[in-house]
Amino acid sequence: MFVLFEEDGAFKAGTVLDDNDASFQVENTHGRRVKVKRANVLLDFHEPSPADLLTRAEATAATFDIGFLWEVCGDDEFAFADFAADYYGHAPDAVESAAMLFSLFSAPVWFHRKGKGRFRKAPAEILQAALAGLEKKRQQAELIERMRAELVAGRLPESFTHDDGMLAQILYRPDRNRAEVKALEAACVDTGLSAARLLLKCGALSSSYDYHYNRFLFEQFPEGTAFPSFAPPSRPMDDWPLAEVVAFSIDDATTTEIDDAFSVTPKADGGWRIGIHIAAPALGFARGSEFDAIARRRLSTVYMPGSKITMLPDEVVNAFTLAEGKARPTLSLYLDVRPDLAIVGHESRIERVPVFANLRHHDIEPLFNEQTLDEGGPDFPWKKELILLWELATVLEAGRGKPSAFASQVDYNFTVDWSRDTPDGPGVVTIGQRLRGSPMDKLVAELMILANSTWGKLLDEAGVPGIYRVQGGGKVRMSTVAAPHEGLGVDCYAWSSSPLRRYIDLANQWQLIAVLTGTEPAFAPQSVDLMSALRDFELVYAEYNEFQRHMERYWCVRWLRQNRPETVEAIVLRDNLVRLVAIPLVFKVHALPPQLPGSRVSLAIGRSDLIDIEVDARYIGTLAEPDTNNQEEQVF
């Protein structure tokens, strides 16, 4: 005797070897012996053979018109064998019964299973809904296949561009229920390319730069970088007294948000009155205004090589930046300095300050540096003022007992010429170097530290809350409570010197203005809003800084591909991790022989990738062992 039975959701047939009442010992069509419960047996038969039954029944089932079966079937529950008898008009043989079973079982939309070999036709309304769903799936499958084929052929399907945010959504937060995402994933499997590389090949991205930059915008600026419509600041700016000083700023060539300037005014009785002047946008708009909302949303200017996203609209920046030839409202800190450079008093004021010059690093540093300070150097405008401020900065640095910068560290300046194209896309990058700790750096750093610590104390002594940078035990954090900053060697330090670029500085400036004018502070003690701004700023500022580092790494790889050096020099940091000397690119060199940290090695650059931002390099030779007597060589 043979039996047809169900096992693991499939129909199988075999020869009965033993009948144990509740179960059968069966040899299936593959020669394997299995135990089959009697409850799982749907049909017993004597002919044809099990294998022949399965073959013939499947072929017969394929000829049935499922729609016709549904039409002629009654509404009541039925057994497949009974339905087969009605269909054929005679007692069905094993093949005919099995064929009907297979056909009914393969059409769950039309016939619902109700038990062992029993079925019931689907109600008409349920059937129509199910068939509509199947048709929709069929059409979607066809659409996915068409889009997959286009992507594989290097063409971007039209549906990928229907929605402005579609491509970003597909790339950076794909919804795998979308047909476009399914098509892209299938095309990636077929081509062996990642989603970003395939879309770049299809022209969805104009360059690899767009992939990285658009990811940042998608995550941090989902509504875009355009500012909402706004009315110009309405607060009067000319009501504040005009300071009788000659002020100048010091910034790099790309700075447009000029937050700080300085002035040196000789005193009749000897010494000087030195002014530290900070742009005061807090005088132009109040907390709770539309500009506050804009700044609160962005929290900081975003910097990246070749571009930036400002915290405030250009119209606001232009109204308050300390531009040459303008008299702008400022929060000023005046220092009374004796001829021996001792500070004997200070005063904070709100006023308008005339700015006579915007000095730029690239113009001044060749004339004002360590060598010219030692040798005298040529005369140039502002030389006396710069030397005096540098001498004061040296005294301030010694008083803190902490260096304002480590002279062994190198800063890298990235400049991107967007008017020029390369095979990798728009932009030719130049990466320059300058040692940190130059006289210009020290001058600006020390005066900013003095201003931020002085104004932090002013807020604390007045009992007005502010936001402070605190360092203890090597950890830097932000707090609304004044506390020492061990790294700077000051009792407290409140960021206040960059209100055009950082929301924390803007918030502190509102508080300082309240202290100086005797008005109600923008943020009350234990303000939930102030604490919220602090937390949000820390998170966002970290994200912005990480993005800046990410894009600097990207442009370093672009620099290598652009200049194609035959060999590069690198410093071994540890194990197989190296940093190039010419540019600040850190990466691993596989198969690098064991080297002491600080060793200089020569490398040949191989393959590079602008999507993953990776570089392959081959070790050529060791140029120099680390100089254990030169401590600067050990600073990384």
Sequence and secondary structure as in RCSB ss.txt:
>XXXX:A:sequence
MFVLFEEDGAFKAGTVLDDNDASFQVENTHGRRVKVKRANVLLDFHEPSPADLLTRAEATAATFDIGFLWEVCGD
DEFAFADFAADYYGHAPDAVESAAMLFSLFSAPVWFHRKGKGRFRKAPAEILQAALAGLEKKRQQAELIERMRAE
LVAGRLPESFTHDDGMLAQILYRPDRNRAEVKALEAACVDTGLSAARLLLKCGALSSSYDYHYNRFLFEQFPEGT
AFPSFAPPSRPMDDWPLAEVVAFSIDDATTTEIDDAFSVTPKADGGWRIGIHIAAPALGFARGSEFDAIARRRLS
TVYMPGSKITMLPDEVVNAFTLAEGKARPTLSLYLDVRPDLAIVGHESRIERVPVFANLRHHDIEPLFNEQTLDE
GGPDFPWKKELILLWELATVLEAGRGKPSAFASQVDYNFTVDWSRDTPDGPGVVTIGQRLRGSPMDKLVAELMIL
ANSTWGKLLDEAGVPGIYRVQGGGKVRMSTVAAPHEGLGVDCYAWSSSPLRRYIDLANQWQLIAVLTGTEPAFAP
QSVDLMSALRDFELVYAEYNEFQRHMERYWCVRWLRQNRPETVEAIVLRDNLVRLVAIPLVFKVHALPPQLPGSR
VSLAIGRSDLIDIEVDARYIGTLAEPDTNNQEEQVF
>XXXX:A:secstr
 EEEEEETTEEEEEEEEEE SSEEEEEETTS EEEEEGGGEEEEESSS HHHHHHHHHHHHTT  HHHHHHHS S
S EEHHHHHHHHHTS   HHHHHHHHHHHHT TTTEEEEETTEEEE  HHHHHHHHHHHHHHHHHHHHHHHHHHH
HHTT   GGGGSSTTHHHHHHHS  TTSHHHHHHHHHHHHHT  HHHHHHHTTSSSSHHHHHHHHHHHHH TT S
         S STTS B    EEEEE TT  S  EEEEEEE TTSSEEEEEEEE GGGTS TTSHHHHHHHHH B
 EEETTEEE SS HHHHHHHS  TT EEEEEEEEEEE TT  EEEEEEEEEEEEEEEEEEHHHHTTTSSHHHHHH
     TTHHHHHHHHHHHHHHHHHHTS SS TT EEEEEEEEEEEEETTEEEEEEEEEEETT HHHHHHHHHHHH
HHHHHHHHHHHHT    EEEEETTEEEEESS   BTTTTBS     S TTTBHHHHHHHHHHHHHHHT   SS T
T HHHHHHHHHHHHHHHHHHHHHHHHHHHHHHHHHHHH  S EEEEEEETTEEEESSS  EEE TT     TT E
EEEEEEEEETTTTEEEEEEEEEEE   TT GGGG  
